[in-house]
Amino acid sequence: MAHIWLYQRMQQSEKLLAMPSTVIKSHSYIPDDATLTITFVTGKVYRYYKVTENQYHEFKKAFSKGTYFNKYIKPYHAFKEVTT
């Protein structure tokens, strides 16, 4: 039954993906807007704009999401804190 719930969650337009990381708690990507949303383990949430689908796929494949993020996304993309 758990796999059915997971499949239904993945059908949503914005997928929230948790991962083992010491810095990043979860992330989601909206391809239509090229927007990457990162939730950090601190609870802060940021949106990064104009992140290409290729960059997002490379981020997902990276062994260390934090290293990839700090090297290829954070320095090159406008962002905004959206923590409520």
C-alpha positions in Angstrom: 0.0 0.0 0.0 2.9 2.4 0.7 4.0 2.2 -2.9 0.5 3.3 -4.1 0.7 6.4 -1.8 4.2 7.2 -3.1 3.1 6.9 -6.7 0.1 9.2 -6.1 2.4 11.8 -4.4 4.7 11.7 -7.4 1.9 12.6 -9.7 1.6 16.0 -8.2 3.0 18.9 -10.3 5.6 19.9 -7.7 7.3 16.9 -6.2 8.9 17.2 -2.8 11.9 14.8 -2.6 13.5 14.0 0.7 17.1 12.9 0.8 19.9 11.9 3.1 21.9 15.1 3.4 23.5 17.0 6.2 22.5 20.3 4.7 19.5 19.8 2.4 16.3 18.3 3.9 14.2 18.1 0.7 13.8 19.7 -2.7 11.2 20.2 -5.5 11.4 21.4 -9.0 8.8 23.1 -11.3 9.9 22.7 -14.9 7.4 25.2 -16.3 8.9 27.9 -14.1 12.4 26.5 -14.0 12.2 27.0 -10.2 14.1 24.8 -7.7 12.9 24.9 -4.1 15.3 23.8 -1.4 14.3 23.1 2.2 17.4 23.1 4.4 17.8 21.1 7.6 17.5 24.4 9.5 13.9 24.7 8.3 14.7 27.6 5.9 13.2 27.4 2.4 14.6 29.1 -0.6 13.5 29.2 -4.3 16.2 29.4 -7.0 15.1 30.7 -10.4 16.1 29.8 -13.9 17.5 26.4 -13.0 17.4 24.3 -16.2 16.0 20.8 -16.2 19.5 19.6 -17.0 20.9 21.3 -13.9 18.1 19.8 -11.8 18.7 16.3 -13.2 22.5 16.6 -12.5 21.7 17.9 -9.0 19.5 14.8 -8.4 22.2 12.5 -9.7 25.0 14.0 -7.7 26.5 11.9 -4.9 26.6 15.0 -2.7 23.6 17.2 -3.3 25.1 19.9 -1.0 28.4 20.1 -2.9 26.6 20.2 -6.3 24.2 22.9 -5.0 27.0 25.1 -3.6 29.2 24.7 -6.7 26.7 24.9 -9.6 23.4 26.4 -8.4 23.8 28.8 -5.5 26.5 31.1 -7.1 24.7 31.4 -10.4 20.9 31.7 -9.7 18.8 34.4 -8.3 17.0 33.2 -5.2 14.5 34.3 -2.5 13.8 33.0 1.0 10.2 31.8 1.2 10.2 30.5 4.7 7.0 31.3 6.4 
